[in-house]
Amino acid sequence: MPEHLELQQLVGGVLQSSVRHRSLSWLQCSCPYLGIILATISSLFFSLCSVIVKGLVDINPIELATFRFIGVLLPSIPIAIYKEECFFPRGKRIILVLRCFVGTTGLMLSFYAFRHMPLADASVIIFSTPVFVAIFARLFLREQCGMFNVITILLTLVGVVLITRPPFFFHQDSANLVDEQVIETSYDVWGPVAALSSTLFGANAYVLLRALKGLHFSVIMTNFGAFALVYTLIVCYYLGALCWPLCGSDRVLVIALALFSFGGQILLTLALQYEQAGPVAIARSADIVFAFIWQIMFFKETPNVYSVLGALLVVSSVVLSGLRKWALALPRDSDLRKRLKFLFLE
């Protein structure tokens, strides 16, 4: 999910450098693909979160985001206390607040997109966040944006256009093929707008997290969870959506949302302790596969050709970016690195 956005961004830039030094040799030897397996299970948990968000139609998606953020905040506080970290350090406060605002808004928009779009389409668009990071890193951090980044960005944009099918490119109505019959569907324009906006907010969250590299992850997550909880409660109150789920099954699913969210975050963190960021990013592509499966199984929505082609383009861009990260981490004299030299296109 998407859902996983805030921790996926965090572990990619912050946790990685602080946990790699730990002794993990025994588990790595007994299961050399443990990191990939954990990342895939993490994707499963996050995809189930998106299913719950889409399925709980009687609960406002912003209220669901509130429960999601409780699952982020509660585990972070004791870790920060145990590490004796300053909760709101000087010199980083403005960036922390900006990161909290951007991350919270992005996640709320992603929840809205899950509710108002086909599950797989929303997941693919939101999953493309890492590809757009290069643009904002270039604008705000003056990082290089070479030819490789341009190619992956273009592939992603074409994929997003195929998925959203804007009217000025596609004049015909959206349609799904089910049992060889064409069923016309009304496509809520605000769903794609929310998904694209969530992607842009998520990319900016990546960039802000790079500026917070010196902080312990528990400080970032505690600030993020606390800010997000207050923010979503205010929005829920304004929308009149501040209420406890009515029936027993809805309450169980809300609790499951928080548990799956927390479980996905922990597994993603562990995956990056056992494996490099590149392979983990590739394994996280399983999120898209799960989204297509759940969309067909639970919501009886068959993706059309445009959605499948768009998903393939976006996933290809993310996989190429993951391969590039992995190749850059290989020794310079590695034969595999030499065979993957096409990924170093500048």
C-alpha positions in Angstrom: 0.0 0.0 0.0 0.9 2.9 -0.4 -0.3 2.7 2.9 3.2 1.7 3.4 4.4 5.0 1.9 5.6 6.7 5.1 7.6 3.7 6.3 8.8 2.7 2.9 10.2 6.1 2.5 11.7 6.1 6.0 13.5 2.7 5.8 14.8 3.4 2.3 16.8 6.5 3.5 17.1 6.4 7.3 17.0 2.9 8.7 19.2 1.3 6.1 22.4 3.0 7.3 21.7 2.4 11.0 20.9 -1.3 11.0 23.0 -2.9 8.3 26.0 -3.3 10.7 24.1 -5.7 13.0 25.1 -9.3 13.0 22.5 -11.1 10.9 24.8 -13.8 9.4 23.1 -16.8 11.0 19.6 -16.1 9.6 21.1 -15.0 6.2 22.9 -18.3 5.9 19.9 -20.4 6.9 17.6 -18.4 4.5 19.5 -16.3 1.9 16.3 -14.9 0.5 14.8 -13.9 3.9 14.8 -10.2 3.1 12.9 -10.8 -0.2 10.4 -13.1 1.6 9.8 -10.5 4.3 9.3 -7.7 1.8 6.8 -9.8 -0.1 4.8 -10.6 3.0 4.9 -6.9 3.9 3.4 -6.2 0.5 0.7 -8.7 1.2 -0.2 -6.9 4.5 -0.2 -3.5 2.9 -2.4 -4.7 0.0 -4.9 -6.1 2.6 -5.0 -2.7 4.2 -6.1 -1.2 0.9 -8.8 -3.9 0.5 -10.1 -3.0 4.0 -10.1 0.7 3.1 -12.0 0.1 -0.2 -14.4 -2.4 1.4 -15.5 -0.4 4.5 -17.9 1.8 2.5 -19.8 2.9 5.6 -16.7 4.5 7.2 -15.2 7.7 5.8 -11.7 7.0 4.4 -10.3 9.9 6.4 -11.5 8.3 9.6 -9.9 5.0 8.5 -6.6 7.0 8.1 -7.0 8.1 11.8 -6.9 4.4 12.9 -4.0 3.8 10.6 -2.0 6.6 12.3 -2.7 5.2 15.7 -0.9 2.1 14.5 2.0 4.3 13.5 2.2 6.3 16.7 1.8 3.8 19.5 4.8 1.6 18.7 7.0 4.6 18.0 6.7 6.3 21.4 8.2 3.6 23.6 11.1 3.1 21.1 11.9 6.9 21.2 11.7 6.8 25.1 13.9 3.7 25.2 16.5 5.4 23.0 16.3 8.6 25.0 15.7 10.6 21.9 14.5 14.2 21.9 10.9 14.2 20.5 11.1 17.6 18.8 14.8 18.5 18.2 15.8 22.0 17.5 17.0 22.9 14.0 14.8 20.2 12.4 11.4 21.3 13.6 10.2 23.1 10.4 11.3 20.2 8.2 9.6 17.7 10.6 6.3 19.6 10.5 6.5 19.8 6.7 7.2 16.1 6.4 4.3 15.3 8.7 1.9 17.5 6.7 3.0 16.2 3.4 3.0 12.5 4.5 -0.4 12.8 6.2 -2.0 14.6 3.2 -0.6 12.0 0.9 -1.9 9.1 2.8 -5.4 10.6 3.2 -5.5 11.2 -0.6 -4.4 7.6 -1.2 -7.2 6.3 1.0 -9.7 8.4 -1.0 -8.3 7.0 -4.2 -8.7 3.4 -3.0 -12.4 4.2 -2.2 -13.2 5.9 -5.5 -11.0 4.0 -8.0 -10.5 0.3 -9.0 -8.1 -1.0 -6.4 -5.3 -2.1 -8.8 -5.4 1.2 -10.7 -5.0 3.3 -7.5 -2.3 1.0 -6.2 -0.3 1.3 -9.4 -0.4 5.1 -9.5 0.5 5.4 -5.8 3.2 2.8 -6.1 5.0 5.0 -8.8 6.0 7.5 -6.1 9.7 6.5 -6.0 10.1 7.2 -9.7 9.0 10.9 -9.2 11.4 11.4 -6.4 14.2 12.3 -8.9 12.2 15.4 -10.0 11.8 16.9 -6.5 15.3 15.8 -5.5 16.6 17.8 -8.4 14.4 20.8 -7.6 15.0 21.0 -3.8 18.2 19.1 -3.1 20.0 19.8 -6.4 20.6 16.1 -7.0 21.4 14.9 -10.5 18.5 13.8 -12.7 20.2 11.9 -15.5 18.9 10.2 -18.6 18.0 7.0 -16.7 15.7 9.0 -14.4 14.1 10.8 -17.5 13.4 7.4 -19.1 11.8 5.9 -16.0 9.7 9.0 -15.4 8.4 9.0 -19.0 7.6 5.3 -18.8 5.7 6.0 -15.6 3.8 9.0 -17.0 2.7 6.9 -20.0 1.6 4.1 -17.7 -0.4 6.6 -15.5 -2.1 8.1 -18.6 -3.2 4.6 -19.7 -4.6 3.9 -16.2 -6.4 7.2 -15.7 -7.5 7.6 -19.3 -8.1 11.3 -19.2 -10.9 12.5 -21.6 -8.7 14.7 -23.7 -6.7 11.6 -24.7 -9.4 8.9 -24.6 -12.7 10.2 -25.9 -14.6 6.9 -25.5 -16.2 6.0 -22.2 -14.3 3.7 -19.8 -15.3 0.1 -20.1 -14.6 -3.2 -18.5 -14.8 -6.6 -20.2 -16.7 -9.1 -18.1 -18.0 -12.4 -19.5 -17.5 -11.0 -23.1 -19.9 -8.2 -22.5 -19.0 -4.5 -22.4 -20.2 -2.8 -19.3 -20.1 1.0 -19.2 -18.7 2.4 -16.0 -18.9 5.9 -14.5 -15.3 6.9 -13.6 -15.0 9.4 -10.7 -12.5 12.0 -11.9 -11.6 12.8 -8.3 -10.3 9.3 -7.7 -7.4 9.7 -10.3 -6.8 13.2 -9.1 -6.4 12.0 -5.5 -4.1 9.2 -6.6 -1.9 11.5 -8.6 -1.8 14.1 -5.8 -0.9 11.4 -3.3 2.0 10.4 -5.5 3.3 13.9 -5.6 2.9 14.4 -1.9 4.7 11.1 -1.3 7.6 12.0 -3.6 8.1 15.2 -1.6 8.0 13.2 1.7 10.9 11.2 0.3 12.9 14.4 -0.3 12.1 15.8 3.2 13.1 12.5 4.8 16.5 12.8 3.1 16.9 16.1 4.9 16.2 14.3 8.2 18.8 11.6 7.8 20.5 12.4 11.1 17.3 11.8 13.2 16.4 8.4 14.7 13.5 6.8 12.9 11.4 6.7 16.1 11.6 10.5 16.4 10.3 10.9 12.8 7.6 8.3 13.2 6.4 9.7 16.6 6.1 13.2 15.2 4.4 11.8 12.1 1.9 9.7 14.0 1.1 12.5 16.5 0.7 15.2 13.9 -1.3 12.9 11.5 -3.6 11.8 14.3 -4.5 15.4 15.2 -4.7 16.4 11.6 -7.1 13.6 10.6 -9.3 14.1 13.7 -9.8 17.7 12.8 -10.6 16.8 9.2 -13.0 14.1 10.4 -14.7 16.6 12.8 -15.1 19.1 10.0 -16.6 16.5 7.6 -18.9 15.2 10.4 -17.2 11.7 10.0 -16.0 11.4 13.6 -17.8 8.3 14.9 -17.1 4.8 16.0 -17.8 2.0 13.5 -21.4 0.8 14.1 -21.3 -3.0 13.7 -19.1 -5.7 15.0 -17.5 -6.7 11.6 -16.6 -3.1 10.8 -14.9 -2.8 14.1 -12.9 -6.0 13.6 -11.8 -4.8 10.2 -10.7 -1.4 11.6 -8.6 -3.2 14.1 -7.2 -5.5 11.4 -6.3 -2.4 9.4 -4.1 -1.1 12.2 -2.6 -4.6 12.8 -1.8 -5.2 9.1 -0.4 -1.7 8.9 1.9 -2.2 11.9 2.9 -5.7 10.7 3.7 -4.5 7.2 5.9 -1.7 8.7 7.8 -4.1 10.9 8.4 -6.6 8.1 9.6 -3.9 5.7 12.0 -2.7 8.3 13.3 -6.2 8.9 13.6 -6.8 5.1 16.0 -3.9 4.8 18.1 -5.3 7.6 18.6 -8.6 5.6 18.7 -7.3 2.1 19.7 -4.2 0.0 17.2 -1.5 -0.9 17.2 -2.4 -4.6 16.0 -6.0 -4.3 13.5 -5.0 -1.6 12.1 -2.4 -3.9 11.7 -5.0 -6.6 10.0 -7.4 -4.2 7.6 -4.7 -3.1 6.2 -4.8 -6.7 4.2 -7.8 -5.4 1.9 -5.2 -4.0 0.6 -4.5 -7.5 0.1 -8.2 -8.2 -1.9 -8.6 -4.9 -4.0 -5.6 -5.8 -5.1 -7.1 -9.1 -5.9 -10.4 -7.4 -8.0 -8.7 -4.6 -9.7 -6.5 -7.1 -11.0 -9.5 -9.1 -11.7 -11.7 -6.0 -13.4 -9.3 -3.6 -14.8 -6.6 -5.9 -15.5 -8.5 -9.1 -13.8 -5.8 -11.2 -11.9 -7.1 -14.2 -9.1 -4.8 -15.2 -9.1 -3.7 -18.9 -6.2 -3.8 -21.3 -5.3 -0.1 -20.6 -4.9 -0.8 -16.9 -2.8 -3.9 -17.5 -0.5 -2.1 -19.9 -0.2 0.9 -17.6 0.6 -1.3 -14.7 3.3 -3.1 -16.7 5.0 0.2 -17.6 4.9 1.5 -14.0 6.1 -1.7 -12.5 8.9 -1.8 -15.1 10.1 1.6 -14.1 10.1 0.7 -10.4 11.9 -2.6 -11.0 14.5 -0.8 -13.2 15.0 1.8 -10.4 15.5 -1.1 -7.9 17.9 -2.9 -10.1 19.9 0.4 -10.5 20.2 0.8 -6.7 21.3 -2.8 -6.3 23.8 -2.5 -9.1 25.3 0.7 -7.6 25.8 -1.2 -4.3 27.9 -3.9 -6.0 31.7 -3.8 -6.0 33.2 -1.9 -8.9 35.1 -5.0 -10.1 32.0 -7.2 -10.0 31.1 -9.0 -13.3 27.4 -8.6 -12.6 27.9 -4.8 -12.2 29.6 -4.8 -15.6 26.7 -6.7 -17.2 24.3 -4.2 -15.7 26.2 -1.1 -16.9 23.2 -0.1 -19.0 21.5 1.0 -15.8 24.2 3.6 -15.2 23.0 5.7 -18.1 23.5 9.4 -17.2 
